[in-house]
Amino acid sequence: MGVITAAYAFGAVISPYGFELELSVGGFFLTLITLGLTVYLVSISKAFLIAHTRHNIVMLKLISAAQACRMAS
């Protein structure tokens, strides 16, 4: 819980500098587009990581079950 709270606080401290830079370079519209693309890309990458992790967990359970069957026979 503490790590999540710290990560939120870190993002809240760092992001205004990026927003300020983006606003000065590209304006409000470009800032919102950049923020939206960033959230989208992070979400997609997390979805792939979660799917890959679940696949690995299932494979490890199958391997464990096969080894247990071999040990039992």
Summary of the structure (lengths in Angstrom):
residues: 73
radius of gyration: 21.4
end to end distance: 44.6
largest distance: 70.6
contacts: 144
relative contact order: 0.05
helix: 97%
strand: 0%
